[in-house]
Amino acid sequence: MEKKGEILNQLAIISDLVERLNLESTTSTITLTLNEVEFNRVYKIIKEKTKDNMGEVKGSFAISIGDVDILFNMNSV
């Protein structure tokens, strides 16, 4: 299946769905583990789109969309 859509829009949809889950949670965190190439691609996109000076990362970074935290990890394999 072809992957379509802009990553931040997709993550916003997922975050909205997580916020609407029928359960009481104190925090909501999504963890995504990516290979190095994909990790760097996503990091670059998010840094550009958010115009955030995130600096250099060492294997992980996180963003928040609404009440949901999204953690990106680089696969160490």
Order of alpha helices (4+ residues) and beta strands (2+ residues): alpha-beta-alpha-beta-beta
